[in-house]
Amino acid sequence: MQNARAEMETSRASAGQAKIQARKDEKALNARIRSIANEESELDERTRYAKETGKDFKTGNPSEKGGTRSGDSAFDKVSREMRKTGGMMSSRKNAIPPQGKKKEKGAKGYKGVTPVDRIRNRLAQKRAPKPNPYRPRAGESD
């Protein structure tokens, strides 16, 4: 009987400790969520400051939208030329078609006799009236 009571009390104590630990974990989690939310709002404020003033938040240097590359490097010149001529300048290793050389509407396709025309001609020949094979030849009579 005493063993059962002692066991019951220890299980109650461990259950109480588990509850206390769960509350501590929950508090720590809530604190972490609050700090992350604070960081996000701070980031929003930084970007807002940069957008409104045109200066970087930390350094105070002017910040430009669209990056800092001027586009006059050797690579930029070569890639521009390659794009114009339709050379290999894409990530898929295929030539980029040069701009402004699109076909006229209806200009693409077969030049001359198309397969459709051949089929049409064959059908027309089959359907054309055939000469009478029993017709008497010229100069003969029956």
Secondary structure, 3 states (H helix, E strand, C coil): CHHHHHHHHHHHHHHHHHHHHHHHHHHHHHHHHHHHHHHHHHHHHHHHHHHHHCECCCCCCECCCCCCCCCCCHHHHHHHHHHHHCCECCCCCCECCCCCCCCCCCCCCCCCCCHHHHHHHHHHHHHCCCCCCCCCCCCCCC
